[in-house]
């Protein structure tokens, strides 16, 4: 068996490594950036060894994937070339590739991807998988006694960088007719936080990496929106957190001023919330300080996942999206799907997301049906681990399309093998 490379090619992050391992060899942002100190675009460092010396303030970013689709194959080729030669140190001609691809991808994007794999890099064989089917495979192997494993049926909710998908999976195959999508993901949340902060305090519209970091460290999902909005009006409340901006001298990265205080609000009981609910005087933002205060922005940004209308989008929220996906399946599958909902993707890391989703789903689901939601132990690496598990199976080589088959039959014919 040849060397198998597992590549989870996300819009935000690339997770790559050898099949059969538990964790990927490297995780890098799927982009090139140009700091103010550089005259050319640079390859980002792996996330495990981010260099503190590079100041990413106002850095320009180029991404090969936009809104979930590959739009710049030349840029993706450059990023993959750096990945394969400098980070993974592999020879594509003697390697097989397991590649993830978003569901319902259009044929032109599939052809471009196949050309990159076989014609530009010359991999010996290729297998393309939907990320959600790999998540199902990994969770079924991790919980052999669960209803998910016994029925081989689950609903994977994938909140990624570009999209949020609700995907029913049966026997490791996605049920494409029932897939539902919300055009919201990590990138949209970051952009919304940029707008809120820029409107209320200082202009951060060019600070992609900075605002992304603030979002990941400070945002959470509200369990009671109206109550938290009232609390946030208080000038001295526990929701308020301060994010210190880099000054370019003592520190080149932003950080949370008091990380423990930022998490204190999440641990309050209902009684303590009531005691806090007194409106105080609001203080204006101090424009001279090198920091930004976040109050209701912390929960209004993830709130758009449940209320896309807040962004002017005529789409259903997450709970309704899940119900629509399940209702599109056979009635025999529906009770099982409600009991095996899996949350994956970086945007599911917002605190209290699972609890809020359970609360919103319960009124929409028939009373005699149980609702059970599980969160992956690592939502960012879950897809890659499923791919690594699949790559280590003895049948993997027979599932792949070889380079000779691609050259003889073409992209469209070869693609039929993967999802049917």
Secondary structure in CASP SS format (residue, H / E / C, confidence):
PFRMAT SS
TARGET T0000
AUTHOR 0000-0000-0000
METHOD secondary structure of the structure
MODEL  1
X C 1.00
X C 1.00
X E 1.00
X E 1.00
X E 1.00
X E 1.00
X E 1.00
X E 1.00
X E 1.00
X C 1.00
X C 1.00
X C 1.00
X E 1.00
X E 1.00
X E 1.00
X E 1.00
X E 1.00
X E 1.00
X C 1.00
X C 1.00
X C 1.00
X C 1.00
X C 1.00
X C 1.00
X C 1.00
X E 1.00
X E 1.00
X E 1.00
X E 1.00
X C 1.00
X C 1.00
X E 1.00
X E 1.00
X E 1.00
X C 1.00
X C 1.00
X C 1.00
X C 1.00
X C 1.00
X C 1.00
X C 1.00
X E 1.00
X E 1.00
X C 1.00
X C 1.00
X C 1.00
X H 1.00
X H 1.00
X H 1.00
X C 1.00
X C 1.00
X C 1.00
X C 1.00
X C 1.00
X C 1.00
X C 1.00
X C 1.00
X C 1.00
X C 1.00
X E 1.00
X E 1.00
X E 1.00
X C 1.00
X C 1.00
X E 1.00
X E 1.00
X C 1.00
X C 1.00
X E 1.00
X E 1.00
X C 1.00
X C 1.00
X H 1.00
X H 1.00
X H 1.00
X H 1.00
X H 1.00
X H 1.00
X H 1.00
X H 1.00
X H 1.00
X H 1.00
X H 1.00
X H 1.00
X H 1.00
X H 1.00
X H 1.00
X H 1.00
X C 1.00
X C 1.00
X C 1.00
X H 1.00
X H 1.00
X H 1.00
X E 1.00
X E 1.00
X E 1.00
X E 1.00
X E 1.00
X E 1.00
X C 1.00
X C 1.00
X C 1.00
X C 1.00
X C 1.00
X C 1.00
X H 1.00
X H 1.00
X H 1.00
X H 1.00
X H 1.00
X H 1.00
X H 1.00
X H 1.00
X H 1.00
X H 1.00
X H 1.00
X H 1.00
X H 1.00
X H 1.00
X C 1.00
X C 1.00
X C 1.00
X C 1.00
X E 1.00
X E 1.00
X E 1.00
X E 1.00
X E 1.00
X C 1.00
X H 1.00
X H 1.00
X H 1.00
X H 1.00
X H 1.00
X H 1.00
X H 1.00
X H 1.00
X H 1.00
X H 1.00
X H 1.00
X H 1.00
X C 1.00
X C 1.00
X C 1.00
X C 1.00
X H 1.00
X H 1.00
X H 1.00
X H 1.00
X H 1.00
X C 1.00
X E 1.00
X E 1.00
X E 1.00
X E 1.00
X E 1.00
X E 1.00
X E 1.00
X C 1.00
X C 1.00
X C 1.00
X C 1.00
X E 1.00
X E 1.00
X E 1.00
X E 1.00
X E 1.00
X E 1.00
X E 1.00
X C 1.00
X C 1.00
X E 1.00
X E 1.00
X C 1.00
X H 1.00
X H 1.00
X H 1.00
X C 1.00
X E 1.00
X E 1.00
X E 1.00
X C 1.00
X C 1.00
X C 1.00
X H 1.00
X H 1.00
X H 1.00
X H 1.00
X H 1.00
X H 1.00
X H 1.00
X H 1.00
X H 1.00
X H 1.00
X H 1.00
X H 1.00
X H 1.00
X H 1.00
X H 1.00
X C 1.00
X C 1.00
X C 1.00
X C 1.00
X C 1.00
X C 1.00
X C 1.00
X H 1.00
X H 1.00
X H 1.00
X H 1.00
X H 1.00
X H 1.00
X H 1.00
X H 1.00
X H 1.00
X H 1.00
X H 1.00
X C 1.00
X E 1.00
X C 1.00
X C 1.00
X C 1.00
X C 1.00
X H 1.00
X H 1.00
X H 1.00
X H 1.00
X H 1.00
X H 1.00
X H 1.00
X H 1.00
X H 1.00
X C 1.00
X C 1.00
X C 1.00
X C 1.00
X C 1.00
X C 1.00
X C 1.00
X E 1.00
X E 1.00
X E 1.00
X E 1.00
X C 1.00
X C 1.00
X C 1.00
X C 1.00
X C 1.00
X C 1.00
X C 1.00
X C 1.00
X C 1.00
X C 1.00
X E 1.00
X E 1.00
X C 1.00
X C 1.00
X H 1.00
X H 1.00
X H 1.00
X H 1.00
X H 1.00
X H 1.00
X H 1.00
X H 1.00
X H 1.00
X C 1.00
X C 1.00
X H 1.00
X H 1.00
X H 1.00
X H 1.00
X H 1.00
X H 1.00
X H 1.00
X C 1.00
X C 1.00
X C 1.00
X C 1.00
X C 1.00
X C 1.00
X C 1.00
X C 1.00
X C 1.00
X C 1.00
X C 1.00
X C 1.00
X C 1.00
X C 1.00
X E 1.00
X E 1.00
X E 1.00
X E 1.00
X C 1.00
X C 1.00
X H 1.00
X H 1.00
X H 1.00
X H 1.00
X H 1.00
X H 1.00
X H 1.00
X C 1.00
X C 1.00
X C 1.00
X C 1.00
X H 1.00
X H 1.00
X H 1.00
X H 1.00
X C 1.00
X C 1.00
X C 1.00
X C 1.00
X C 1.00
X C 1.00
X H 1.00
X H 1.00
X H 1.00
X H 1.00
X H 1.00
X H 1.00
X H 1.00
X H 1.00
X H 1.00
X H 1.00
X C 1.00
X C 1.00
X C 1.00
X H 1.00
X H 1.00
X H 1.00
X H 1.00
X H 1.00
X H 1.00
X H 1.00
X H 1.00
X C 1.00
X C 1.00
X E 1.00
X E 1.00
X E 1.00
X E 1.00
X C 1.00
X H 1.00
X H 1.00
X H 1.00
X H 1.00
X C 1.00
X E 1.00
X C 1.00
X H 1.00
X H 1.00
X H 1.00
X H 1.00
X H 1.00
X H 1.00
X H 1.00
X H 1.00
X H 1.00
X H 1.00
X C 1.00
X C 1.00
X C 1.00
X C 1.00
X C 1.00
X C 1.00
X C 1.00
X C 1.00
X C 1.00
X C 1.00
X E 1.00
X E 1.00
X E 1.00
X C 1.00
X C 1.00
X C 1.00
X C 1.00
X C 1.00
X C 1.00
X H 1.00
X H 1.00
X H 1.00
X H 1.00
X H 1.00
X H 1.00
X H 1.00
X H 1.00
X H 1.00
X H 1.00
X C 1.00
X C 1.00
X C 1.00
X C 1.00
X H 1.00
X H 1.00
X H 1.00
X H 1.00
X C 1.00
X E 1.00
X E 1.00
X H 1.00
X H 1.00
X H 1.00
X H 1.00
X H 1.00
X H 1.00
X H 1.00
X C 1.00
X H 1.00
X H 1.00
X H 1.00
X H 1.00
X H 1.00
X C 1.00
X C 1.00
X C 1.00
X C 1.00
X C 1.00
END
